[in-house]
Amino acid sequence: PMLVTDVPEPIARIGIGAFVSPQWLASVGDAVVLDLPNREMRTAPWDDAVKALEAIPGREVAPKGARLCEDTASAIKGLAFVLPASIDGHGVDLLVDTGAHRTDLLTTTRVGRILAGRAGPSKEQMYAASGLVKTSLVRAAAVKIGEFVLTTDIDLVPGVSDPVCPRDGVVSMDALASCTLLLGRKQLRGRCGP
């Protein structure tokens, strides 16, 4: 199954005409390997993918696993993975979103409200499937995902958590660029480089 919709004009202007969801692909196969440092996506038997992942130097992003969300009510069935993390020492649940540019938090969450005090206006325009979204920016936030620690900017975005897969925000390509992720039907594993 496929979801077909118009994309916002700025996205179409840069030549993006389709999006691939590794999470959806994981729901119908064995393991989807997202080797983000090498910009490669492939499938592999789960046990082989885990063995290869364990040979990669780096820090585990899901040493205690990830929460799995499965959308069974919509026409496009799909999986989502939520990782426990912390931002500036505050515990959060972050949805893995390899299609987003920057890690974000919802302004309506407890940690989003705490960080709003140090947020400034964002000069970048953020587009979602619904169009232009007004955000603010928290600079140089300390993010910890499993054993992996980094400093990155965080967008604060309006909205509320999705009841199908509750979360405080998303962890995105800014944080995941050095990571190799394994997405499986029931689990997520990952390592991020030094």
Backbone as CSV, one residue per row, in Angstrom:
resi,resn,N_x,N_y,N_z,CA_x,CA_y,CA_z,C_x,C_y,C_z
1,PRO,0.827,-1.205,0.000,0.000,0.000,0.000,0.860,1.252,0.000
2,MET,0.319,2.314,-0.581,1.021,3.592,-0.646,0.067,4.706,-0.281
3,LEU,0.603,5.742,0.340,-0.147,6.949,0.626,0.261,7.964,-0.420
4,VAL,-0.688,8.535,-1.119,-0.396,9.511,-2.161,-1.000,10.844,-1.756
5,THR,-0.165,11.884,-1.765,-0.607,13.218,-1.398,0.291,14.245,-2.067
6,ASP,-0.177,15.465,-2.146,0.669,16.541,-2.644,1.709,16.872,-1.588
7,VAL,2.937,17.179,-2.031,3.962,17.630,-1.096,4.009,19.151,-1.155
8,PRO,4.400,19.806,-0.055,4.501,21.265,-0.084,5.442,21.720,-1.200
9,GLU,5.149,22.864,-1.779,5.888,23.375,-2.941,7.394,23.460,-2.706
10,PRO,7.891,23.921,-1.549,9.344,23.972,-1.359,10.011,22.600,-1.438
11,ILE,9.322,21.567,-0.994,9.869,20.211,-1.075,9.872,19.742,-2.521
12,ALA,8.805,19.992,-3.245,8.744,19.624,-4.657,9.796,20.387,-5.465
13,ARG,10.038,21.650,-5.097,10.992,22.488,-5.833,12.404,21.921,-5.784
14,ILE,12.786,21.263,-4.692,14.133,20.693,-4.627,14.190,19.271,-5.196
15,GLY,13.099,18.825,-5.775,13.114,17.572,-6.513,12.698,16.339,-5.749
16,ILE,12.151,16.505,-4.547,11.698,15.331,-3.796,10.269,15.024,-4.220
17,GLY,10.080,13.851,-4.750,8.760,13.474,-5.225,8.160,12.298,-4.483
18,ALA,8.978,11.630,-3.666,8.479,10.467,-2.929,9.295,10.288,-1.653
19,PHE,8.689,9.660,-0.677,9.356,9.357,0.582,9.283,7.856,0.803
20,VAL,10.378,7.279,1.275,10.424,5.863,1.609,10.462,5.759,3.127
21,SER,9.650,4.891,3.675,9.613,4.700,5.120,10.312,3.395,5.484
22,PRO,11.545,3.493,6.020,12.219,2.264,6.455,11.414,1.523,7.518
23,GLN,10.688,2.285,8.367,9.883,1.647,9.401,8.785,0.790,8.786
24,TRP,8.172,1.263,7.715,7.145,0.465,7.059,7.772,-0.768,6.423
25,LEU,8.925,-0.595,5.781,9.596,-1.743,5.166,9.933,-2.803,6.213
26,ALA,10.297,-2.369,7.420,10.619,-3.320,8.494,9.400,-4.136,8.899
27,SER,8.216,-3.582,8.695,7.010,-4.289,9.114,6.672,-5.461,8.198
28,VAL,7.294,-5.521,7.032,6.956,-6.584,6.090,8.118,-7.517,5.774
29,GLY,9.285,-7.279,6.380,10.447,-8.106,6.064,11.192,-8.551,7.301
30,ASP,12.463,-8.876,7.119,13.285,-9.344,8.229,13.911,-8.159,8.944
31,ALA,15.010,-7.631,8.440,15.641,-6.459,9.048,15.927,-5.446,7.952
32,VAL,15.679,-4.189,8.253,16.092,-3.099,7.381,17.305,-2.473,8.050
33,VAL,18.414,-2.439,7.324,19.651,-1.864,7.825,19.768,-0.455,7.266
34,LEU,19.795,0.533,8.158,20.019,1.920,7.757,21.445,2.270,8.155
35,ASP,22.341,2.208,7.198,23.740,2.555,7.414,23.874,4.024,7.029
36,LEU,23.566,4.907,7.973,23.482,6.331,7.674,24.829,6.960,7.340
37,PRO,25.950,6.577,7.988,27.228,7.174,7.590,27.577,6.884,6.130
38,ASN,27.184,5.714,5.630,27.474,5.346,4.236,26.299,5.598,3.297
39,ARG,25.221,6.187,3.840,24.035,6.521,3.042,23.501,5.316,2.273
40,GLU,23.296,4.244,3.029,22.850,2.996,2.410,21.707,2.390,3.214
41,MET,20.733,1.849,2.506,19.633,1.114,3.119,19.543,-0.231,2.410
42,ARG,19.442,-1.305,3.206,19.362,-2.643,2.618,18.586,-3.549,3.567
43,THR,18.197,-4.687,3.074,17.579,-5.687,3.945,18.595,-6.787,4.215
44,ALA,18.391,-7.469,5.318,19.282,-8.574,5.691,18.549,-9.452,6.688
45,PRO,18.933,-10.728,6.787,18.387,-11.554,7.858,18.771,-10.924,9.211
46,TRP,17.840,-10.920,10.166,18.042,-10.227,11.432,19.343,-10.651,12.128
47,ASP,19.591,-11.948,12.278,20.774,-12.422,12.997,22.061,-11.961,12.314
48,ASP,22.102,-11.981,10.978,23.280,-11.507,10.243,23.480,-10.009,10.451
49,ALA,22.388,-9.256,10.435,22.473,-7.810,10.621,22.969,-7.463,12.023
50,VAL,22.514,-8.201,13.036,22.961,-7.959,14.418,24.454,-8.251,14.540
51,LYS,24.906,-9.351,13.954,26.327,-9.698,14.014,27.177,-8.602,13.369
52,ALA,26.755,-8.099,12.226,27.489,-7.020,11.558,27.458,-5.733,12.388
53,LEU,26.321,-5.442,13.001,26.202,-4.240,13.832,27.154,-4.308,15.024
54,GLU,27.240,-5.459,15.656,28.090,-5.601,16.833,29.569,-5.438,16.509
55,ALA,29.952,-5.561,15.240,31.342,-5.358,14.827,31.665,-3.876,14.581
56,ILE,30.647,-3.027,14.575,30.839,-1.596,14.328,31.220,-0.914,15.637
57,PRO,32.339,-0.149,15.640,32.656,0.591,16.869,31.630,1.700,17.099
58,GLY,31.315,1.938,18.343,30.368,3.002,18.643,29.578,2.708,19.893
59,ARG,28.578,3.530,20.116,27.743,3.462,21.313,26.348,2.978,20.950
60,GLU,25.788,2.128,21.803,24.431,1.605,21.595,23.389,2.697,21.820
61,VAL,22.397,2.778,20.938,21.316,3.750,21.119,20.090,3.145,21.791
62,ALA,20.022,1.843,21.815,18.854,1.195,22.425,19.293,-0.014,23.242
63,PRO,20.185,0.192,24.238,20.666,-0.974,24.992,19.559,-1.703,25.749
64,LYS,18.483,-1.008,26.076,17.353,-1.647,26.762,16.157,-1.792,25.833
65,GLY,16.379,-1.611,24.536,15.311,-1.752,23.563,14.582,-0.441,23.311
66,ALA,13.677,-0.496,22.388,12.845,0.650,22.018,11.394,0.245,22.156
67,ARG,10.546,1.234,22.421,9.112,0.951,22.462,8.614,0.884,21.024
68,LEU,7.892,-0.151,20.718,7.332,-0.353,19.387,5.899,0.132,19.360
69,CYS,5.574,0.924,18.348,4.195,1.335,18.117,3.787,0.785,16.759
70,GLU,2.619,0.227,16.696,2.122,-0.301,15.432,0.757,0.308,15.150
71,ASP,0.673,0.982,14.026,-0.592,1.584,13.604,-1.356,0.532,12.809
72,THR,-2.387,-0.019,13.410,-3.179,-1.037,12.732,-4.521,-0.497,12.248
73,ALA,-4.829,0.753,12.624,-6.140,1.313,12.291,-6.171,2.008,10.938
74,SER,-5.039,2.501,10.464,-5.043,3.251,9.207,-4.884,2.311,8.014
75,ALA,-5.104,2.873,6.836,-4.975,2.085,5.609,-3.524,1.663,5.373
76,ILE,-2.593,2.509,5.769,-1.168,2.200,5.657,-0.699,1.727,7.030
77,LYS,-0.585,0.442,7.179,-0.120,-0.106,8.442,1.368,0.217,8.569
78,GLY,1.811,0.486,9.766,3.218,0.805,9.897,3.715,0.681,11.311
79,LEU,5.044,0.685,11.415,5.712,0.608,12.698,6.370,1.942,13.009
80,ALA,6.526,2.214,14.261,7.311,3.346,14.717,8.070,2.878,15.951
81,PHE,9.234,3.470,16.157,10.072,3.109,17.290,10.318,4.352,18.137
82,VAL,10.150,4.216,19.445,10.351,5.321,20.371,11.471,4.939,21.332
83,LEU,12.474,5.824,21.419,13.632,5.576,22.270,13.577,6.432,23.526
84,PRO,13.885,5.840,24.675,14.055,6.674,25.864,15.340,7.471,25.701
85,ALA,15.303,8.736,26.085,16.457,9.621,25.920,16.405,10.681,26.996
86,SER,17.383,11.583,26.978,17.320,12.754,27.834,17.830,13.950,27.053
87,ILE,17.252,15.101,27.339,17.694,16.369,26.764,17.950,17.308,27.935
88,ASP,19.183,17.783,28.020,19.621,18.617,29.145,19.254,17.981,30.481
89,GLY,19.390,16.648,30.557,19.151,15.926,31.798,17.706,15.586,32.090
90,HIS,16.785,15.985,31.231,15.362,15.710,31.424,14.953,14.505,30.566
91,GLY,14.314,13.517,31.176,13.884,12.330,30.449,12.806,12.632,29.425
92,VAL,12.980,12.075,28.219,12.015,12.235,27.128,11.896,10.921,26.371
93,ASP,10.822,10.793,25.625,10.631,9.684,24.696,10.650,10.273,23.291
94,LEU,11.591,9.800,22.451,11.770,10.357,21.118,11.496,9.314,20.044
95,LEU,10.621,9.664,19.129,10.304,8.824,17.980,11.462,8.875,16.995
96,VAL,11.909,7.738,16.500,12.958,7.710,15.480,12.338,8.187,14.164
97,ASP,12.864,9.292,13.623,12.336,9.876,12.384,13.497,10.190,11.447
98,THR,13.807,9.242,10.569,14.919,9.416,9.639,14.572,10.351,8.486
99,GLY,13.339,10.812,8.440,12.946,11.745,7.392,12.994,13.195,7.831
100,ALA,13.290,13.437,9.103,13.326,14.808,9.614,14.766,15.307,9.674
101,HIS,14.909,16.616,9.549,16.221,17.253,9.498,16.824,17.439,10.883
102,ARG,16.007,17.860,11.850,16.541,18.181,13.173,15.646,17.594,14.263
103,THR,16.292,17.164,15.336,15.597,16.643,16.502,14.687,17.732,17.057
104,ASP,13.491,17.319,17.508,12.568,18.325,18.029,11.821,17.817,19.245
105,LEU,11.211,18.770,19.939,10.321,18.488,21.063,9.026,19.234,20.841
106,LEU,7.939,18.646,21.275,6.645,19.317,21.217,6.578,20.366,22.320
107,THR,6.074,21.535,21.995,5.984,22.628,22.968,5.024,22.313,24.104
108,THR,4.121,21.372,23.883,3.119,21.044,24.899,3.610,20.029,25.922
109,THR,4.808,19.480,25.736,5.325,18.495,26.685,5.985,19.189,27.872
110,ARG,6.163,18.460,28.949,6.805,19.008,30.150,8.198,19.547,29.829
111,VAL,9.020,18.760,29.116,10.381,19.194,28.806,10.368,20.306,27.763
112,GLY,9.426,20.271,26.830,9.289,21.366,25.867,9.010,22.683,26.569
113,ARG,8.166,22.656,27.586,7.871,23.882,28.355,9.086,24.336,29.145
114,ILE,9.842,23.400,29.710,11.054,23.752,30.455,12.076,24.415,29.529
115,LEU,12.296,23.837,28.360,13.313,24.360,27.441,12.875,25.631,26.725
116,ALA,11.589,25.924,26.738,11.096,27.134,26.058,11.749,28.392,26.626
117,GLY,12.136,28.356,27.900,12.762,29.510,28.523,14.115,29.869,27.942
118,ARG,14.793,28.907,27.336,16.088,29.207,26.720,16.041,29.143,25.189
119,ALA,14.853,29.054,24.636,14.699,28.986,23.174,14.668,30.385,22.576
120,GLY,15.203,30.477,21.375,15.135,31.718,20.617,14.392,31.473,19.326
121,PRO,14.127,32.541,18.575,13.428,32.356,17.310,14.287,31.556,16.329
122,SER,13.636,30.738,15.540,14.331,29.959,14.518,14.311,30.732,13.211
123,LYS,15.463,30.812,12.553,15.551,31.511,11.266,15.199,30.589,10.111
124,GLU,15.190,29.280,10.384,14.867,28.310,9.334,13.360,28.109,9.255
125,GLN,12.900,27.875,8.039,11.500,27.523,7.865,11.385,26.010,7.913
126,MET,10.431,25.524,8.673,10.221,24.089,8.778,8.921,23.738,8.078
127,TYR,9.011,22.731,7.230,7.825,22.257,6.522,7.501,20.844,6.958
128,ALA,6.266,20.628,7.242,5.750,19.289,7.522,4.796,18.940,6.382
129,ALA,4.224,17.762,6.445,3.275,17.365,5.404,2.120,18.353,5.313
130,SER,1.814,19.026,6.425,0.703,19.979,6.446,1.107,21.368,5.967
131,GLY,2.406,21.594,5.743,2.872,22.899,5.279,3.834,23.542,6.254
132,LEU,3.928,24.889,6.212,4.859,25.651,7.027,4.489,25.570,8.511
133,VAL,5.502,25.318,9.357,5.320,25.215,10.799,6.244,26.225,11.469
134,LYS,5.715,27.026,12.394,6.521,28.009,13.121,7.175,27.327,14.326
135,THR,8.498,27.466,14.430,9.245,26.809,15.501,10.119,27.811,16.243
136,SER,10.629,27.387,17.388,11.696,28.115,18.070,12.860,27.141,18.228
137,LEU,14.026,27.648,18.648,15.239,26.841,18.616,15.964,26.909,19.955
138,VAL,16.339,25.745,20.461,17.186,25.633,21.639,18.568,25.246,21.133
139,ARG,19.531,26.097,21.353,20.887,25.840,20.856,21.686,24.976,21.835
140,ALA,22.523,24.118,21.271,23.509,23.326,22.022,22.900,22.573,23.201
141,ALA,21.874,21.805,22.926,21.263,20.968,23.964,22.065,19.674,24.101
142,ALA,22.194,19.197,25.321,22.867,17.928,25.587,21.844,16.808,25.421
143,VAL,22.095,15.923,24.464,21.170,14.831,24.152,21.864,13.505,24.444
144,LYS,21.166,12.634,25.151,21.673,11.286,25.438,20.621,10.285,25.000
145,ILE,21.021,9.384,24.107,20.139,8.337,23.606,20.850,7.013,23.872
146,GLY,20.381,6.269,24.828,21.100,5.061,25.229,22.474,5.447,25.747
147,GLU,23.521,4.866,25.140,24.901,5.168,25.527,25.493,6.305,24.692
148,PHE,24.769,6.769,23.687,25.263,7.764,22.742,24.937,9.167,23.252
149,VAL,25.951,10.033,23.296,25.794,11.391,23.803,26.271,12.374,22.736
150,LEU,25.515,13.446,22.539,25.916,14.482,21.602,25.322,15.810,22.028
151,THR,25.822,16.870,21.421,25.281,18.212,21.616,24.733,18.667,20.271
152,THR,23.480,19.107,20.263,22.842,19.528,19.013,21.754,20.550,19.314
153,ASP,21.334,21.263,18.279,20.215,22.186,18.415,18.904,21.396,18.370
154,ILE,17.901,21.888,19.095,16.597,21.226,19.176,15.522,22.217,18.744
155,ASP,14.675,21.816,17.814,13.512,22.629,17.458,12.408,22.385,18.479
156,LEU,11.730,23.439,18.881,10.496,23.306,19.659,9.355,23.562,18.686
157,VAL,8.489,22.578,18.525,7.429,22.652,17.526,6.059,22.569,18.195
158,PRO,5.095,23.294,17.644,3.743,23.203,18.204,3.126,21.841,17.897
159,GLY,2.171,21.457,18.707,1.460,20.210,18.453,1.322,19.388,19.706
160,VAL,0.613,18.306,19.557,0.402,17.379,20.667,0.836,15.989,20.231
161,SER,1.114,15.168,21.201,1.561,13.809,20.933,0.455,12.999,20.261
162,ASP,0.861,12.116,19.377,-0.050,11.224,18.675,-0.485,10.110,19.627
163,PRO,-1.788,9.909,19.844,-2.211,8.861,20.785,-1.845,7.451,20.328
164,VAL,-1.651,7.239,19.031,-1.259,5.916,18.541,0.163,5.583,18.994
165,CYS,1.012,6.616,19.076,2.399,6.407,19.477,2.870,7.608,20.300
166,PRO,2.506,7.664,21.579,2.852,8.815,22.416,4.363,9.054,22.472
167,ARG,4.733,10.331,22.424,6.138,10.716,22.472,6.242,12.193,22.809
168,ASP,7.448,12.611,23.170,7.714,14.013,23.473,8.237,14.761,22.254
169,GLY,8.798,14.042,21.305,9.373,14.661,20.112,9.974,13.592,19.228
170,VAL,10.898,14.016,18.372,11.554,13.070,17.461,13.065,13.221,17.531
171,VAL,13.762,12.124,17.306,15.204,12.153,17.107,15.427,11.963,15.618
172,SER,16.230,12.861,15.035,16.307,12.975,13.585,17.732,12.869,13.067
173,MET,17.909,13.225,11.804,19.176,13.041,11.126,20.326,13.818,11.751
174,ASP,20.078,14.959,12.380,21.167,15.678,13.027,21.828,14.815,14.095
175,ALA,21.048,14.044,14.820,21.569,13.177,15.869,21.957,11.797,15.345
176,LEU,21.319,11.348,14.288,21.506,9.970,13.818,22.507,9.813,12.677
177,ALA,23.098,10.885,12.199,23.948,10.828,11.001,25.117,9.862,11.123
178,SER,25.610,9.619,12.329,26.744,8.706,12.504,26.297,7.303,12.896
179,CYS,25.008,7.029,12.774,24.440,5.776,13.299,24.146,4.750,12.214
180,THR,24.219,3.513,12.620,23.686,2.400,11.839,22.551,1.828,12.666
181,LEU,21.361,1.768,12.066,20.172,1.287,12.760,19.674,0.009,12.108
182,LEU,19.208,-0.904,12.925,18.533,-2.115,12.445,17.083,-2.008,12.874
183,LEU,16.200,-2.030,11.906,14.774,-1.982,12.190,14.199,-3.351,11.864
184,GLY,13.579,-3.947,12.852,12.980,-5.252,12.653,11.489,-5.209,12.939
185,ARG,10.848,-6.303,12.709,9.404,-6.393,12.890,8.989,-6.104,14.331
186,LYS,9.852,-6.449,15.284,9.506,-6.275,16.697,10.555,-5.528,17.500
187,GLN,11.652,-5.103,16.873,12.703,-4.472,17.657,13.582,-3.555,16.829
188,LEU,14.335,-2.708,17.554,15.295,-1.798,16.952,16.606,-1.959,17.690
189,ARG,17.683,-1.984,16.933,19.051,-1.955,17.490,19.784,-0.842,16.750
190,GLY,20.816,-0.311,17.365,21.581,0.710,16.679,22.861,1.061,17.388
191,ARG,23.834,1.506,16.601,25.100,2.014,17.124,25.440,3.290,16.399
192,CYS,25.976,4.237,17.170,26.386,5.513,16.608,27.865,5.709,16.844
193,GLY,28.526,6.241,15.815,29.975,6.416,15.853,30.434,7.412,16.887
194,PRO,31.733,7.387,17.132,32.297,8.256,18.167,32.102,9.732,17.888
